[in-house]
Amino acid sequence: SCEGTRVSLKAGSLAISLSQKSISYKSYLKHNFEDALRVLGEIKKEWREIIKQEKLENSFNKLERLYLIANELGLGHIQNTRKVRSLSSSEYQRLLLAKYLSYEGSQSLFVLDEPSLGLSLHAQEKIIEHLRLLRDQGNTILMVEHSEFLKKESDEVIEMGPGAGKLGGEILFQGK
């Protein structure tokens, strides 16, 4: 009866009326991330004053930012209702990355182990853009990374080696 949304009939039937259509919570949950971002924008536009009055603006902005980053990382096709265990390892990694890159706050330490693994240059450009936003909010980011692009764009690089495991552990280079 929930049609895969995992919400009750009562909750699923709650709806928002827009000038052109009505959107139920259940139908919203059935959207993929790309469509959900578009619908969220429509809701924010038409309900702007109500959202401000009810102090929901921050929640809407956080959700919008998460969807935006997920789409930029190539996850626009994923449905809101998709179960995590059905994601590929690449999709799961990018979804976690979107979650952390959408963080707003300061004084946090982010440790990322090869966040660019399997990602296109375009996705890596988006990662660096959002990492800079995190840095500029007063956070510290430490990455283990092999991508030449991300190393080139980093504030500082520490190259360890000369080999791996017992053969490594020495600083070979530190700087820009």
C-alpha positions as a Markdown table, in Angstrom:
| # | Residue | x | y | z |
|---|---|---|---|---|
| 1 | Ser | 0.0 | 0.0 | 0.0 |
| 2 | Cys | 2.9 | 2.4 | 0.5 |
| 3 | Glu | 4.2 | 1.7 | -3.1 |
| 4 | Gly | 7.8 | 1.5 | -1.9 |
| 5 | Thr | 7.8 | 4.8 | -0.1 |
| 6 | Arg | 7.8 | 3.3 | 3.4 |
| 7 | Val | 5.4 | 6.0 | 4.7 |
| 8 | Ser | 1.9 | 5.4 | 6.0 |
| 9 | Leu | -1.2 | 6.0 | 3.9 |
| 10 | Lys | -2.0 | 9.1 | 6.0 |
| 11 | Ala | 1.5 | 10.6 | 5.7 |
| 12 | Gly | 1.7 | 9.7 | 2.0 |
| 13 | Ser | -1.5 | 11.5 | 1.2 |
| 14 | Leu | -0.4 | 14.8 | 2.6 |
| 15 | Ala | 0.0 | 17.3 | -0.3 |
| 16 | Ile | 1.2 | 20.7 | -1.3 |
| 17 | Ser | -0.9 | 22.6 | -3.8 |
| 18 | Leu | 1.0 | 24.6 | -6.4 |
| 19 | Ser | -0.5 | 26.8 | -9.1 |
| 20 | Gln | -0.2 | 24.1 | -11.7 |
| 21 | Lys | -0.5 | 20.9 | -9.7 |
| 22 | Ser | -0.8 | 19.2 | -6.4 |
| 23 | Ile | 2.2 | 17.2 | -5.1 |
| 24 | Ser | 1.6 | 14.5 | -2.4 |
| 25 | Tyr | 4.4 | 13.4 | -0.1 |
| 26 | Lys | 4.2 | 9.9 | -1.6 |
| 27 | Ser | 4.6 | 11.2 | -5.2 |
| 28 | Tyr | 7.5 | 13.4 | -4.1 |
| 29 | Leu | 9.3 | 10.5 | -2.6 |
| 30 | Lys | 8.9 | 8.5 | -5.9 |
| 31 | His | 10.9 | 11.2 | -7.8 |
| 32 | Asn | 14.6 | 10.8 | -8.6 |
| 33 | Phe | 17.0 | 13.3 | -7.2 |
| 34 | Glu | 17.0 | 15.4 | -10.4 |
| 35 | Asp | 13.2 | 15.8 | -10.5 |
| 36 | Ala | 13.0 | 16.2 | -6.7 |
| 37 | Leu | 15.4 | 19.2 | -6.9 |
| 38 | Arg | 13.2 | 20.7 | -9.6 |
| 39 | Val | 10.0 | 20.2 | -7.6 |
| 40 | Leu | 11.7 | 21.5 | -4.4 |
| 41 | Gly | 12.6 | 24.7 | -6.4 |
| 42 | Glu | 9.0 | 25.1 | -7.5 |
| 43 | Ile | 7.7 | 24.7 | -3.9 |
| 44 | Lys | 10.3 | 27.2 | -2.6 |
| 45 | Lys | 9.3 | 29.7 | -5.3 |
| 46 | Glu | 5.5 | 29.5 | -4.7 |
| 47 | Trp | 5.6 | 29.0 | -1.0 |
| 48 | Arg | 8.5 | 31.5 | -0.3 |
| 49 | Glu | 6.5 | 33.6 | 2.3 |
| 50 | Ile | 5.1 | 30.6 | 4.1 |
| 51 | Ile | 8.4 | 28.9 | 4.3 |
| 52 | Lys | 10.0 | 32.1 | 5.8 |
| 53 | Gln | 7.1 | 32.6 | 8.3 |
| 54 | Glu | 7.3 | 29.0 | 9.5 |
| 55 | Lys | 11.1 | 29.1 | 9.7 |
| 56 | Leu | 11.5 | 26.2 | 7.3 |
| 57 | Glu | 13.9 | 28.1 | 5.0 |
| 58 | Asn | 17.0 | 26.5 | 6.5 |
| 59 | Ser | 15.7 | 23.0 | 6.1 |
| 60 | Phe | 14.6 | 23.6 | 2.5 |
| 61 | Asn | 18.0 | 25.1 | 1.7 |
| 62 | Lys | 19.9 | 22.1 | 3.3 |
| 63 | Leu | 17.8 | 19.6 | 1.3 |
| 64 | Glu | 18.2 | 21.7 | -1.9 |
| 65 | Arg | 22.0 | 21.8 | -1.4 |
| 66 | Leu | 22.1 | 18.0 | -0.8 |
| 67 | Tyr | 20.1 | 17.3 | -4.0 |
| 68 | Leu | 22.2 | 19.8 | -6.0 |
| 69 | Ile | 25.5 | 18.2 | -5.0 |
| 70 | Ala | 24.1 | 14.7 | -5.6 |
| 71 | Asn | 23.1 | 15.7 | -9.1 |
| 72 | Glu | 26.5 | 17.3 | -9.8 |
| 73 | Leu | 28.1 | 14.0 | -8.8 |
| 74 | Gly | 26.0 | 12.1 | -11.3 |
| 75 | Leu | 23.3 | 10.7 | -9.0 |
| 76 | Gly | 20.3 | 12.5 | -10.5 |
| 77 | His | 18.8 | 9.1 | -11.6 |
| 78 | Ile | 18.5 | 7.7 | -8.1 |
| 79 | Gln | 15.0 | 7.7 | -6.6 |
| 80 | Asn | 14.4 | 9.0 | -3.1 |
| 81 | Thr | 13.0 | 5.6 | -2.1 |
| 82 | Arg | 15.9 | 3.5 | -3.4 |
| 83 | Lys | 17.3 | 1.3 | -0.7 |
| 84 | Val | 21.0 | 1.8 | 0.1 |
| 85 | Arg | 21.8 | -1.9 | -0.3 |
| 86 | Ser | 20.7 | -1.7 | -3.9 |
| 87 | Leu | 23.3 | 1.0 | -4.7 |
| 88 | Ser | 26.5 | 0.2 | -6.5 |
| 89 | Ser | 29.7 | 0.9 | -4.5 |
| 90 | Ser | 30.3 | 4.0 | -6.7 |
| 91 | Glu | 26.8 | 5.3 | -6.2 |
| 92 | Tyr | 27.1 | 4.7 | -2.4 |
| 93 | Gln | 30.5 | 6.5 | -2.3 |
| 94 | Arg | 29.1 | 9.5 | -4.2 |
| 95 | Leu | 26.0 | 9.7 | -2.0 |
| 96 | Leu | 28.1 | 9.8 | 1.1 |
| 97 | Leu | 30.3 | 12.4 | -0.5 |
| 98 | Ala | 27.3 | 14.5 | -1.3 |
| 99 | Lys | 26.1 | 14.2 | 2.3 |
| 100 | Tyr | 29.5 | 15.4 | 3.6 |
| 101 | Leu | 30.0 | 18.1 | 1.0 |
| 102 | Ser | 26.6 | 19.6 | 1.8 |
| 103 | Tyr | 27.6 | 20.1 | 5.4 |
| 104 | Glu | 27.3 | 23.6 | 6.7 |
| 105 | Gly | 29.2 | 24.5 | 9.8 |
| 106 | Ser | 32.7 | 25.0 | 11.0 |
| 107 | Gln | 35.5 | 23.6 | 13.2 |
| 108 | Ser | 35.1 | 20.1 | 11.8 |
| 109 | Leu | 37.7 | 17.7 | 10.4 |
| 110 | Phe | 36.9 | 15.8 | 7.2 |
| 111 | Val | 39.1 | 12.9 | 6.4 |
| 112 | Leu | 38.5 | 11.6 | 2.9 |
| 113 | Asp | 40.0 | 8.5 | 1.4 |
| 114 | Glu | 40.3 | 8.8 | -2.4 |
| 115 | Pro | 37.0 | 10.7 | -2.9 |
| 116 | Ser | 37.8 | 10.9 | -6.7 |
| 117 | Leu | 38.0 | 7.2 | -7.2 |
| 118 | Gly | 36.0 | 6.4 | -10.4 |
| 119 | Leu | 34.8 | 9.9 | -10.9 |
| 120 | Ser | 35.0 | 12.0 | -14.1 |
| 121 | Leu | 37.0 | 15.2 | -14.3 |
| 122 | His | 33.8 | 17.2 | -14.2 |
| 123 | Ala | 32.8 | 15.4 | -10.9 |
| 124 | Gln | 36.2 | 16.1 | -9.5 |
| 125 | Glu | 35.9 | 19.8 | -10.4 |
| 126 | Lys | 32.6 | 19.8 | -8.4 |
| 127 | Ile | 34.2 | 18.1 | -5.5 |
| 128 | Ile | 37.0 | 20.7 | -5.3 |
| 129 | Glu | 34.4 | 23.5 | -5.5 |
| 130 | His | 32.5 | 22.1 | -2.5 |
| 131 | Leu | 35.6 | 21.3 | -0.6 |
| 132 | Arg | 36.7 | 24.9 | -0.9 |
| 133 | Leu | 33.3 | 26.0 | 0.5 |
| 134 | Leu | 33.8 | 23.7 | 3.4 |
| 135 | Arg | 37.4 | 25.0 | 4.0 |
| 136 | Asp | 36.1 | 28.6 | 3.8 |
| 137 | Gln | 33.6 | 27.9 | 6.5 |
| 138 | Gly | 36.5 | 27.1 | 8.9 |
| 139 | Asn | 36.8 | 23.3 | 8.4 |
| 140 | Thr | 39.9 | 21.3 | 7.9 |
| 141 | Ile | 40.0 | 18.7 | 5.1 |
| 142 | Leu | 42.5 | 15.9 | 4.9 |
| 143 | Met | 42.5 | 13.7 | 1.8 |
| 144 | Val | 44.3 | 10.6 | 0.7 |
| 145 | Glu | 44.3 | 11.1 | -3.0 |
| 146 | His | 46.0 | 9.9 | -6.2 |
| 147 | Ser | 44.2 | 12.2 | -8.7 |
| 148 | Glu | 46.6 | 14.6 | -10.2 |
| 149 | Phe | 43.8 | 17.1 | -10.7 |
| 150 | Leu | 42.9 | 17.2 | -7.0 |
| 151 | Lys | 46.5 | 17.3 | -5.9 |
| 152 | Lys | 47.1 | 20.2 | -8.2 |
| 153 | Glu | 44.0 | 22.0 | -6.8 |
| 154 | Ser | 44.8 | 21.3 | -3.1 |
| 155 | Asp | 46.1 | 24.0 | -0.7 |
| 156 | Glu | 49.0 | 21.7 | 0.3 |
| 157 | Val | 50.3 | 18.3 | -0.7 |
| 158 | Ile | 52.3 | 15.9 | 1.4 |
| 159 | Glu | 53.7 | 13.1 | -0.8 |
| 160 | Met | 54.5 | 10.0 | 1.3 |
| 161 | Gly | 56.7 | 7.1 | 0.2 |
| 162 | Pro | 58.9 | 6.0 | -1.3 |
| 163 | Gly | 56.8 | 2.8 | -1.6 |
| 164 | Ala | 53.7 | 1.4 | 0.1 |
| 165 | Gly | 53.3 | -0.2 | 3.5 |
| 166 | Lys | 56.6 | -0.9 | 5.2 |
| 167 | Leu | 58.4 | 0.7 | 2.3 |
| 168 | Gly | 56.7 | 4.0 | 2.8 |
| 169 | Gly | 56.1 | 6.5 | 5.7 |
| 170 | Glu | 58.6 | 9.1 | 4.7 |
| 171 | Ile | 57.8 | 12.6 | 3.6 |
| 172 | Leu | 59.1 | 12.9 | 0.0 |
| 173 | Phe | 57.5 | 16.3 | -0.8 |
| 174 | Gln | 55.5 | 18.9 | 1.1 |
| 175 | Gly | 54.2 | 22.1 | -0.5 |
| 176 | Lys | 52.0 | 23.6 | -3.2 |
